[in-house]
């Protein structure tokens, strides 16, 4: 932004400087934290409005409070999982300094691999932008796709809509909501940038004509996998809508998603990132099936009975779909002792590991002795071997 001869930058925490090198110099910085309208949090029946100058840590607290005051189990679940996912973004120091709006602006302008942008995209969030004296409300998808904000435009607030209004559900409708957020990163328990993040949401109801589950109002968002912005897999959403969930339907959706989530050229580990999206989608629906699904001809084109209603729509921990296998190894002593494992005599010393001895006859364990703990004898001579080229 230029004001006369001065170059001005609008900031809140300015933590983006630690990720993107500042190639331009600025004469002045405008701190938005001291504008009250940008640091307000308002709640009403339509959702929660969060000012862009609110730090990520305060935004997390606001979402958690919505979880505590929600009137529906599904609504509480959504807010809780949004807050849990946002807590995985960056370290605590960054969360206390970085703003919600700054994270979204970096995602929109610099293609930053933002987890927050993907989550807000999936839950149908709205953003309020002021251009001159006019304000305009955009969906998160419209905001990410539009040209980057110029010096005359500023992001004001973000609104997380009430999920009942978003999905168009009345209080008497007998439907259940499935909602899950995922991220895969080099440090799963840390705060590293993800290889891919995903937010999956679907409404399910029991089919009246068959023992199955009907899918509707699906919203699948994927981001940080090597594209400019997170995106919604609308083709997969439309494919699922109105269908009775089966292994065959899930298999077709997995193939369709694999063709959609494709990283841009030059992205590291492209195949792995695409496979993560497929895996997250499969895991999202897999708990609705019996664990002993038979896959004829090696493909998932069969059908399986669904679990009981009590297990289908449980919002607790989703069990893992396990598979079993068995291997038989026949021992052949024709070439004995060829093939027997032989320990390298100097391996323990070379690795400086413990000399831990177990007798296989009396199962008696002896004391562990470390090589570094063995004292050198008196007048011990140490040898260091090396080789040199002989002179011609």
FITORBA-432325 format. One record per residue (C-alpha): residue in three letters; x, y, z. Coordinates in steps of 0.02 Angstrom, whole numbers, always signed. Example, Ala and Ser with C-alpha at 12.3 -4.5 7.8 and 13.67 -1.06 7.14 Angstrom:
2
{residuo: ala | x: +615 | y: -225 | z: +390}
{residuo: ser | x: +684 | y: -53 | z: +357}
# end
This chain:
392
{residuo: unk | x: +0 | y: +0 | z: +0}
{residuo: unk | x: +68 | y: +172 | z: -48}
{residuo: unk | x: +17 | y: +331 | z: +43}
{residuo: unk | x: +102 | y: +478 | z: -39}
{residuo: unk | x: +286 | y: +438 | z: -38}
{residuo: unk | x: +276 | y: +315 | z: +107}
{residuo: unk | x: +257 | y: +128 | z: +83}
{residuo: unk | x: +137 | y: +57 | z: +212}
{residuo: unk | x: +100 | y: -122 | z: +263}
{residuo: unk | x: -56 | y: -175 | z: +358}
{residuo: unk | x: -17 | y: -309 | z: +489}
{residuo: unk | x: -80 | y: -389 | z: +648}
{residuo: unk | x: +53 | y: -509 | z: +711}
{residuo: unk | x: +160 | y: -504 | z: +552}
{residuo: unk | x: +206 | y: -686 | z: +581}
{residuo: unk | x: +203 | y: -715 | z: +393}
{residuo: unk | x: +375 | y: -636 | z: +389}
{residuo: unk | x: +443 | y: -797 | z: +463}
{residuo: unk | x: +380 | y: -897 | z: +314}
{residuo: unk | x: +388 | y: -775 | z: +168}
{residuo: unk | x: +541 | y: -667 | z: +146}
{residuo: unk | x: +499 | y: -482 | z: +140}
{residuo: unk | x: +578 | y: -425 | z: -23}
{residuo: unk | x: +508 | y: -249 | z: -12}
{residuo: unk | x: +545 | y: -118 | z: +120}
{residuo: unk | x: +408 | y: -21 | z: +207}
{residuo: unk | x: +412 | y: +148 | z: +289}
{residuo: unk | x: +264 | y: +120 | z: +405}
{residuo: unk | x: +162 | y: -22 | z: +477}
{residuo: unk | x: -21 | y: -9 | z: +524}
{residuo: unk | x: -69 | y: -124 | z: +668}
{residuo: unk | x: -251 | y: -179 | z: +652}
{residuo: unk | x: -260 | y: -245 | z: +829}
{residuo: unk | x: -310 | y: -74 | z: +893}
{residuo: unk | x: -465 | y: -62 | z: +783}
{residuo: unk | x: -607 | y: -124 | z: +895}
{residuo: unk | x: -722 | y: -173 | z: +751}
{residuo: unk | x: -592 | y: -297 | z: +687}
{residuo: unk | x: -567 | y: -379 | z: +858}
{residuo: unk | x: -747 | y: -421 | z: +898}
{residuo: unk | x: -829 | y: -593 | z: +917}
{residuo: unk | x: -1018 | y: -599 | z: +898}
{residuo: unk | x: -1133 | y: -749 | z: +917}
{residuo: unk | x: -1313 | y: -766 | z: +861}
{residuo: unk | x: -1433 | y: -897 | z: +793}
{residuo: unk | x: -1353 | y: -888 | z: +620}
{residuo: unk | x: -1177 | y: -930 | z: +680}
{residuo: unk | x: -1022 | y: -846 | z: +748}
{residuo: unk | x: -935 | y: -691 | z: +677}
{residuo: unk | x: -749 | y: -674 | z: +711}
{residuo: unk | x: -652 | y: -515 | z: +673}
{residuo: unk | x: -497 | y: -536 | z: +565}
{residuo: unk | x: -383 | y: -459 | z: +697}
{residuo: unk | x: -428 | y: -596 | z: +822}
{residuo: unk | x: -280 | y: -709 | z: +855}
{residuo: unk | x: -291 | y: -893 | z: +811}
{residuo: unk | x: -285 | y: -942 | z: +995}
{residuo: unk | x: -434 | y: -828 | z: +1036}
{residuo: unk | x: -528 | y: -894 | z: +886}
{residuo: unk | x: -502 | y: -1070 | z: +953}
{residuo: unk | x: -571 | y: -1017 | z: +1122}
{residuo: unk | x: -723 | y: -939 | z: +1039}
{residuo: unk | x: -760 | y: -1098 | z: +941}
{residuo: unk | x: -741 | y: -1201 | z: +1100}
{residuo: unk | x: -868 | y: -1090 | z: +1189}
{residuo: unk | x: -990 | y: -1122 | z: +1047}
{residuo: unk | x: -963 | y: -1307 | z: +1077}
{residuo: unk | x: -1012 | y: -1287 | z: +1258}
{residuo: unk | x: -1169 | y: -1185 | z: +1222}
{residuo: unk | x: -1234 | y: -1285 | z: +1073}
{residuo: unk | x: -1410 | y: -1356 | z: +1079}
{residuo: unk | x: -1378 | y: -1508 | z: +969}
{residuo: unk | x: -1255 | y: -1651 | z: +987}
{residuo: unk | x: -1204 | y: -1637 | z: +805}
{residuo: unk | x: -1176 | y: -1449 | z: +821}
{residuo: unk | x: -1066 | y: -1473 | z: +973}
{residuo: unk | x: -968 | y: -1608 | z: +881}
{residuo: unk | x: -935 | y: -1493 | z: +733}
{residuo: unk | x: -872 | y: -1350 | z: +840}
{residuo: unk | x: -765 | y: -1466 | z: +945}
{residuo: unk | x: -679 | y: -1544 | z: +795}
{residuo: unk | x: -651 | y: -1375 | z: +715}
{residuo: unk | x: -565 | y: -1314 | z: +874}
{residuo: unk | x: -463 | y: -1474 | z: +889}
{residuo: unk | x: -400 | y: -1456 | z: +711}
{residuo: unk | x: -358 | y: -1271 | z: +732}
{residuo: unk | x: -253 | y: -1315 | z: +885}
{residuo: unk | x: -139 | y: -1414 | z: +770}
{residuo: unk | x: -98 | y: -1257 | z: +671}
{residuo: unk | x: +76 | y: -1190 | z: +710}
{residuo: unk | x: +150 | y: -1177 | z: +885}
{residuo: unk | x: +72 | y: -1094 | z: +1036}
{residuo: unk | x: +179 | y: -939 | z: +1013}
{residuo: unk | x: +121 | y: -917 | z: +834}
{residuo: unk | x: -61 | y: -949 | z: +882}
{residuo: unk | x: -49 | y: -810 | z: +1012}
{residuo: unk | x: +23 | y: -687 | z: +885}
{residuo: unk | x: -46 | y: -733 | z: +714}
{residuo: unk | x: -220 | y: -674 | z: +665}
{residuo: unk | x: -361 | y: -771 | z: +585}
{residuo: unk | x: -373 | y: -645 | z: +444}
{residuo: unk | x: -187 | y: -647 | z: +411}
{residuo: unk | x: -190 | y: -836 | z: +389}
{residuo: unk | x: -331 | y: -823 | z: +263}
{residuo: unk | x: -250 | y: -680 | z: +168}
{residuo: unk | x: -89 | y: -779 | z: +151}
{residuo: unk | x: -189 | y: -927 | z: +87}
{residuo: unk | x: -278 | y: -817 | z: -40}
{residuo: unk | x: -131 | y: -709 | z: -95}
{residuo: unk | x: +23 | y: -817 | z: -70}
{residuo: unk | x: -56 | y: -991 | z: -86}
{residuo: unk | x: -7 | y: -1033 | z: +92}
{residuo: unk | x: -51 | y: -1215 | z: +137}
{residuo: unk | x: -177 | y: -1163 | z: +269}
{residuo: unk | x: -273 | y: -1288 | z: +376}
{residuo: unk | x: -393 | y: -1152 | z: +432}
{residuo: unk | x: -442 | y: -1107 | z: +254}
{residuo: unk | x: -486 | y: -1289 | z: +216}
{residuo: unk | x: -590 | y: -1307 | z: +375}
{residuo: unk | x: -685 | y: -1145 | z: +345}
{residuo: unk | x: -714 | y: -1192 | z: +163}
{residuo: unk | x: -793 | y: -1358 | z: +211}
{residuo: unk | x: -912 | y: -1285 | z: +340}
{residuo: unk | x: -977 | y: -1152 | z: +220}
{residuo: unk | x: -901 | y: -1001 | z: +305}
{residuo: unk | x: -929 | y: -824 | z: +241}
{residuo: unk | x: -807 | y: -678 | z: +235}
{residuo: unk | x: -847 | y: -494 | z: +241}
{residuo: unk | x: -738 | y: -379 | z: +134}
{residuo: unk | x: -742 | y: -189 | z: +129}
{residuo: unk | x: -695 | y: -103 | z: -32}
{residuo: unk | x: -696 | y: +84 | z: -11}
{residuo: unk | x: -860 | y: +124 | z: +77}
{residuo: unk | x: -949 | y: -35 | z: +22}
{residuo: unk | x: -946 | y: -203 | z: +110}
{residuo: unk | x: -975 | y: -367 | z: +22}
{residuo: unk | x: -1005 | y: -542 | z: +89}
{residuo: unk | x: -925 | y: -687 | z: -4}
{residuo: unk | x: -918 | y: -873 | z: +21}
{residuo: unk | x: -749 | y: -942 | z: +67}
{residuo: unk | x: -737 | y: -1024 | z: -104}
{residuo: unk | x: -770 | y: -857 | z: -191}
{residuo: unk | x: -643 | y: -770 | z: -80}
{residuo: unk | x: -505 | y: -893 | z: -118}
{residuo: unk | x: -535 | y: -888 | z: -306}
{residuo: unk | x: -550 | y: -700 | z: -325}
{residuo: unk | x: -399 | y: -590 | z: -367}
{residuo: unk | x: -293 | y: -544 | z: -219}
{residuo: unk | x: -348 | y: -399 | z: -111}
{residuo: unk | x: -282 | y: -230 | z: -167}
{residuo: unk | x: -238 | y: -77 | z: -62}
{residuo: unk | x: -420 | y: -18 | z: -64}
{residuo: unk | x: -493 | y: -181 | z: +3}
{residuo: unk | x: -483 | y: -254 | z: +176}
{residuo: unk | x: -548 | y: -414 | z: +254}
{residuo: unk | x: -664 | y: -375 | z: +400}
{residuo: unk | x: -732 | y: -535 | z: +476}
{residuo: unk | x: -763 | y: -720 | z: +453}
{residuo: unk | x: -929 | y: -803 | z: +491}
{residuo: unk | x: -947 | y: -987 | z: +535}
{residuo: unk | x: -1128 | y: -1026 | z: +494}
{residuo: unk | x: -1245 | y: -1127 | z: +602}
{residuo: unk | x: -1240 | y: -1302 | z: +530}
{residuo: unk | x: -1430 | y: -1325 | z: +534}
{residuo: unk | x: -1452 | y: -1171 | z: +423}
{residuo: unk | x: -1307 | y: -1222 | z: +313}
{residuo: unk | x: -1373 | y: -1397 | z: +281}
{residuo: unk | x: -1554 | y: -1344 | z: +273}
{residuo: unk | x: -1615 | y: -1459 | z: +412}
{residuo: unk | x: -1770 | y: -1430 | z: +515}
{residuo: unk | x: -1779 | y: -1481 | z: +697}
{residuo: unk | x: -1898 | y: -1624 | z: +656}
{residuo: unk | x: -1792 | y: -1702 | z: +520}
{residuo: unk | x: -1720 | y: -1869 | z: +571}
{residuo: unk | x: -1545 | y: -1858 | z: +501}
{residuo: unk | x: -1374 | y: -1876 | z: +576}
{residuo: unk | x: -1216 | y: -1782 | z: +535}
{residuo: unk | x: -1047 | y: -1862 | z: +506}
{residuo: unk | x: -903 | y: -1739 | z: +520}
{residuo: unk | x: -716 | y: -1769 | z: +524}
{residuo: unk | x: -557 | y: -1667 | z: +498}
{residuo: unk | x: -391 | y: -1744 | z: +446}
{residuo: unk | x: -214 | y: -1689 | z: +415}
{residuo: unk | x: -54 | y: -1782 | z: +372}
{residuo: unk | x: +111 | y: -1697 | z: +412}
{residuo: unk | x: +294 | y: -1746 | z: +432}
{residuo: unk | x: +268 | y: -1727 | z: +620}
{residuo: unk | x: +91 | y: -1790 | z: +658}
{residuo: unk | x: +103 | y: -1739 | z: +841}
{residuo: unk | x: +188 | y: -1574 | z: +805}
{residuo: unk | x: +138 | y: -1421 | z: +704}
{residuo: unk | x: +226 | y: -1448 | z: +538}
{residuo: unk | x: +142 | y: -1395 | z: +377}
{residuo: unk | x: +36 | y: -1538 | z: +308}
{residuo: unk | x: +58 | y: -1644 | z: +154}
{residuo: unk | x: -132 | y: -1636 | z: +141}
{residuo: unk | x: -277 | y: -1584 | z: +249}
{residuo: unk | x: -457 | y: -1637 | z: +227}
{residuo: unk | x: -626 | y: -1599 | z: +302}
{residuo: unk | x: -768 | y: -1721 | z: +268}
{residuo: unk | x: -951 | y: -1692 | z: +308}
{residuo: unk | x: -1106 | y: -1790 | z: +261}
{residuo: unk | x: -1283 | y: -1812 | z: +320}
{residuo: unk | x: -1349 | y: -1989 | z: +334}
{residuo: unk | x: -1522 | y: -2060 | z: +361}
{residuo: unk | x: -1593 | y: -2236 | z: +365}
{residuo: unk | x: -1668 | y: -2298 | z: +204}
{residuo: unk | x: -1852 | y: -2344 | z: +223}
{residuo: unk | x: -1852 | y: -2473 | z: +82}
{residuo: unk | x: -1690 | y: -2566 | z: +122}
{residuo: unk | x: -1571 | y: -2601 | z: +263}
{residuo: unk | x: -1452 | y: -2462 | z: +215}
{residuo: unk | x: -1400 | y: -2282 | z: +238}
{residuo: unk | x: -1440 | y: -2140 | z: +118}
{residuo: unk | x: -1312 | y: -2001 | z: +96}
{residuo: unk | x: -1356 | y: -1818 | z: +70}
{residuo: unk | x: -1280 | y: -1644 | z: +88}
{residuo: unk | x: -1101 | y: -1704 | z: +70}
{residuo: unk | x: -960 | y: -1576 | z: +84}
{residuo: unk | x: -781 | y: -1632 | z: +54}
{residuo: unk | x: -638 | y: -1506 | z: +57}
{residuo: unk | x: -454 | y: -1543 | z: +25}
{residuo: unk | x: -305 | y: -1426 | z: +34}
{residuo: unk | x: -117 | y: -1404 | z: +55}
{residuo: unk | x: -77 | y: -1542 | z: -70}
{residuo: unk | x: +13 | y: -1435 | z: -198}
{residuo: unk | x: -122 | y: -1324 | z: -274}
{residuo: unk | x: -151 | y: -1137 | z: -259}
{residuo: unk | x: -303 | y: -1151 | z: -146}
{residuo: unk | x: -404 | y: -1283 | z: -55}
{residuo: unk | x: -550 | y: -1349 | z: -155}
{residuo: unk | x: -712 | y: -1442 | z: -133}
{residuo: unk | x: -732 | y: -1608 | z: -221}
{residuo: unk | x: -903 | y: -1561 | z: -291}
{residuo: unk | x: -908 | y: -1705 | z: -415}
{residuo: unk | x: -887 | y: -1829 | z: -273}
{residuo: unk | x: -1018 | y: -1738 | z: -170}
{residuo: unk | x: -1144 | y: -1747 | z: -313}
{residuo: unk | x: -1101 | y: -1930 | z: -343}
{residuo: unk | x: -1142 | y: -1977 | z: -163}
{residuo: unk | x: -1302 | y: -1874 | z: -148}
{residuo: unk | x: -1457 | y: -1982 | z: -140}
{residuo: unk | x: -1364 | y: -2148 | z: -151}
{residuo: unk | x: -1375 | y: -2292 | z: -30}
{residuo: unk | x: -1202 | y: -2318 | z: +42}
{residuo: unk | x: -1118 | y: -2479 | z: -13}
{residuo: unk | x: -944 | y: -2541 | z: -46}
{residuo: unk | x: -973 | y: -2524 | z: -232}
{residuo: unk | x: -1028 | y: -2343 | z: -216}
{residuo: unk | x: -879 | y: -2304 | z: -105}
{residuo: unk | x: -760 | y: -2385 | z: -228}
{residuo: unk | x: -825 | y: -2278 | z: -373}
{residuo: unk | x: -811 | y: -2122 | z: -265}
{residuo: unk | x: -631 | y: -2164 | z: -219}
{residuo: unk | x: -585 | y: -2180 | z: -403}
{residuo: unk | x: -670 | y: -2016 | z: -442}
{residuo: unk | x: -581 | y: -1926 | z: -300}
{residuo: unk | x: -411 | y: -1994 | z: -354}
{residuo: unk | x: -434 | y: -1906 | z: -521}
{residuo: unk | x: -482 | y: -1741 | z: -437}
{residuo: unk | x: -350 | y: -1722 | z: -302}
{residuo: unk | x: -197 | y: -1705 | z: -414}
{residuo: unk | x: -51 | y: -1594 | z: -357}
{residuo: unk | x: +23 | y: -1466 | z: -475}
{residuo: unk | x: +183 | y: -1505 | z: -569}
{residuo: unk | x: +338 | y: -1489 | z: -461}
{residuo: unk | x: +251 | y: -1537 | z: -299}
{residuo: unk | x: +349 | y: -1658 | z: -191}
{residuo: unk | x: +274 | y: -1831 | z: -160}
{residuo: unk | x: +124 | y: -1806 | z: -276}
{residuo: unk | x: +66 | y: -1987 | z: -274}
{residuo: unk | x: +74 | y: -1993 | z: -85}
{residuo: unk | x: -30 | y: -1835 | z: -67}
{residuo: unk | x: -164 | y: -1901 | z: -185}
{residuo: unk | x: -169 | y: -2067 | z: -93}
{residuo: unk | x: -196 | y: -1975 | z: +72}
{residuo: unk | x: -357 | y: -1897 | z: +5}
{residuo: unk | x: -420 | y: -2067 | z: -52}
{residuo: unk | x: -373 | y: -2145 | z: +116}
{residuo: unk | x: -461 | y: -2010 | z: +217}
{residuo: unk | x: -621 | y: -2030 | z: +116}
{residuo: unk | x: -617 | y: -2219 | z: +134}
{residuo: unk | x: -586 | y: -2207 | z: +321}
{residuo: unk | x: -728 | y: -2081 | z: +340}
{residuo: unk | x: -858 | y: -2207 | z: +279}
{residuo: unk | x: -772 | y: -2373 | z: +319}
{residuo: unk | x: -839 | y: -2384 | z: +497}
{residuo: unk | x: -1014 | y: -2402 | z: +425}
{residuo: unk | x: -972 | y: -2573 | z: +356}
{residuo: unk | x: -941 | y: -2741 | z: +434}
{residuo: unk | x: -757 | y: -2780 | z: +460}
{residuo: unk | x: -767 | y: -2944 | z: +364}
{residuo: unk | x: -814 | y: -2875 | z: +193}
{residuo: unk | x: -770 | y: -2996 | z: +54}
{residuo: unk | x: -692 | y: -2916 | z: -100}
{residuo: unk | x: -721 | y: -3028 | z: -251}
{residuo: unk | x: -587 | y: -3030 | z: -385}
{residuo: unk | x: -480 | y: -2913 | z: -282}
{residuo: unk | x: -594 | y: -2763 | z: -312}
{residuo: unk | x: -714 | y: -2671 | z: -197}
{residuo: unk | x: -865 | y: -2699 | z: -310}
{residuo: unk | x: -967 | y: -2804 | z: -191}
{residuo: unk | x: -1101 | y: -2754 | z: -69}
{residuo: unk | x: -1102 | y: -2775 | z: +118}
{residuo: unk | x: -1236 | y: -2764 | z: +252}
{residuo: unk | x: -1223 | y: -2610 | z: +360}
{residuo: unk | x: -1198 | y: -2605 | z: +546}
{residuo: unk | x: -1339 | y: -2583 | z: +668}
{residuo: unk | x: -1407 | y: -2405 | z: +685}
{residuo: unk | x: -1328 | y: -2385 | z: +857}
{residuo: unk | x: -1155 | y: -2419 | z: +786}
{residuo: unk | x: -1180 | y: -2328 | z: +621}
{residuo: unk | x: -1205 | y: -2154 | z: +688}
{residuo: unk | x: -1094 | y: -2158 | z: +841}
{residuo: unk | x: -995 | y: -1997 | z: +850}
{residuo: unk | x: -863 | y: -2071 | z: +962}
{residuo: unk | x: -698 | y: -2144 | z: +909}
{residuo: unk | x: -712 | y: -2228 | z: +739}
{residuo: unk | x: -644 | y: -2406 | z: +743}
{residuo: unk | x: -513 | y: -2454 | z: +618}
{residuo: unk | x: -564 | y: -2571 | z: +478}
{residuo: unk | x: -440 | y: -2712 | z: +507}
{residuo: unk | x: -389 | y: -2848 | z: +386}
{residuo: unk | x: -314 | y: -3015 | z: +431}
{residuo: unk | x: -180 | y: -3119 | z: +345}
{residuo: unk | x: -82 | y: -3277 | z: +377}
{residuo: unk | x: +84 | y: -3338 | z: +310}
{residuo: unk | x: +155 | y: -3514 | z: +319}
{residuo: unk | x: +342 | y: -3542 | z: +310}
{residuo: unk | x: +409 | y: -3718 | z: +285}
{residuo: unk | x: +579 | y: -3754 | z: +361}
{residuo: unk | x: +698 | y: -3852 | z: +252}
{residuo: unk | x: +858 | y: -3924 | z: +327}
{residuo: unk | x: +924 | y: -3989 | z: +162}
{residuo: unk | x: +1065 | y: -3862 | z: +157}
{residuo: unk | x: +1088 | y: -3843 | z: +345}
{residuo: unk | x: +1173 | y: -3740 | z: +416}
{residuo: unk | x: +1156 | y: -3631 | z: +260}
{residuo: unk | x: +1015 | y: -3508 | z: +293}
{residuo: unk | x: +1031 | y: -3504 | z: +481}
{residuo: unk | x: +1048 | y: -3328 | z: +553}
{residuo: unk | x: +1224 | y: -3291 | z: +612}
{residuo: unk | x: +1262 | y: -3146 | z: +727}
{residuo: unk | x: +1407 | y: -3033 | z: +680}
{residuo: unk | x: +1530 | y: -3049 | z: +823}
{residuo: unk | x: +1586 | y: -2868 | z: +824}
{residuo: unk | x: +1415 | y: -2791 | z: +791}
{residuo: unk | x: +1379 | y: -2751 | z: +972}
{residuo: unk | x: +1547 | y: -2668 | z: +997}
{residuo: unk | x: +1538 | y: -2569 | z: +835}
{residuo: unk | x: +1367 | y: -2502 | z: +882}
{residuo: unk | x: +1421 | y: -2472 | z: +1063}
{residuo: unk | x: +1263 | y: -2556 | z: +1121}
{residuo: unk | x: +1235 | y: -2661 | z: +1275}
{residuo: unk | x: +1303 | y: -2836 | z: +1295}
{residuo: unk | x: +1138 | y: -2909 | z: +1350}
{residuo: unk | x: +1144 | y: -3098 | z: +1364}
{residuo: unk | x: +995 | y: -3215 | z: +1386}
{residuo: unk | x: +1013 | y: -3400 | z: +1412}
{residuo: unk | x: +884 | y: -3494 | z: +1310}
{residuo: unk | x: +899 | y: -3646 | z: +1421}
{residuo: unk | x: +859 | y: -3578 | z: +1592}
{residuo: unk | x: +783 | y: -3411 | z: +1539}
{residuo: unk | x: +906 | y: -3324 | z: +1657}
{residuo: unk | x: +940 | y: -3142 | z: +1617}
{residuo: unk | x: +1113 | y: -3076 | z: +1653}
{residuo: unk | x: +1162 | y: -2897 | z: +1691}
{residuo: unk | x: +1181 | y: -2778 | z: +1545}
{residuo: unk | x: +1357 | y: -2710 | z: +1519}
{residuo: unk | x: +1391 | y: -2564 | z: +1403}
{residuo: unk | x: +1553 | y: -2553 | z: +1307}
{residuo: unk | x: +1578 | y: -2371 | z: +1354}
{residuo: unk | x: +1561 | y: -2417 | z: +1538}
{residuo: unk | x: +1705 | y: -2544 | z: +1534}
{residuo: unk | x: +1859 | y: -2460 | z: +1609}
{residuo: unk | x: +2021 | y: -2470 | z: +1511}
{residuo: unk | x: +2156 | y: -2579 | z: +1592}
{residuo: unk | x: +2317 | y: -2504 | z: +1658}
{residuo: unk | x: +2447 | y: -2458 | z: +1524}
{residuo: unk | x: +2320 | y: -2494 | z: +1389}
{residuo: unk | x: +2379 | y: -2455 | z: +1213}
{residuo: unk | x: +2245 | y: -2389 | z: +1094}
{residuo: unk | x: +2259 | y: -2418 | z: +908}
{residuo: unk | x: +2186 | y: -2313 | z: +767}
{residuo: unk | x: +2196 | y: -2399 | z: +598}
{residuo: unk | x: +2200 | y: -2302 | z: +435}
{residuo: unk | x: +2264 | y: -2326 | z: +258}
{residuo: unk | x: +2368 | y: -2215 | z: +143}
{residuo: unk | x: +2417 | y: -2226 | z: -38}
{residuo: unk | x: +2593 | y: -2290 | z: -63}
{residuo: unk | x: +2707 | y: -2169 | z: -154}
{residuo: unk | x: +2768 | y: -2223 | z: -326}
# end
